[in-house]
């Protein structure tokens, strides 16, 4: 059940979560736009979110 007192307020983009620690080279590749690894637990493009209070989800490409 949605509780407004526990809601996140702010902006969030390209959120991913992995089931393992990323290697230094994977982190560097993400930071330098060398790759776009999708999280295996949460992948931004595939995550269904429940939106409340006029919140919108927009496509995001950090490398363009």
Secondary structure, 3 states (H helix, E strand, C coil): CCCHHHCCCCCCCCCEECCCCCCHHHHHHHHCCCCCCCCCCEECCCCCCCCCCCCCCCCCCCCC
